[in-house]
Amino acid sequence: MVTACVCVCVAGQSLGYGFVNYVRQDDAERAINQLNGLRLQNKTIKVRVRGK
């Protein structure tokens, strides 16, 4: 379950990253394992634990 999701923007323009908080650590680990490296609209998604 997601507790918070924030997209980082300046003057209404996305900077291309955001933050997601999960209730359970295993949900976060699953998101990292399933989404990291996924291609989306010619971009590669990078998913990791914040600060690492």
Secondary structure in CASP SS format (residue, H / E / C, confidence):
PFRMAT SS
TARGET T0000
AUTHOR 0000-0000-0000
METHOD secondary structure of the structure
MODEL  1
M C 1.00
V E 1.00
T E 1.00
A E 1.00
C E 1.00
V E 1.00
C E 1.00
V E 1.00
C E 1.00
V E 1.00
A C 1.00
G C 1.00
Q E 1.00
S E 1.00
L E 1.00
G E 1.00
Y E 1.00
G E 1.00
F E 1.00
V E 1.00
N E 1.00
Y E 1.00
V C 1.00
R C 1.00
Q H 1.00
D H 1.00
D H 1.00
A H 1.00
E H 1.00
R H 1.00
A H 1.00
I H 1.00
N H 1.00
Q H 1.00
L H 1.00
N C 1.00
G C 1.00
L C 1.00
R E 1.00
L E 1.00
Q C 1.00
N C 1.00
K E 1.00
T E 1.00
I C 1.00
K C 1.00
V C 1.00
R C 1.00
V C 1.00
R C 1.00
G C 1.00
K C 1.00
END
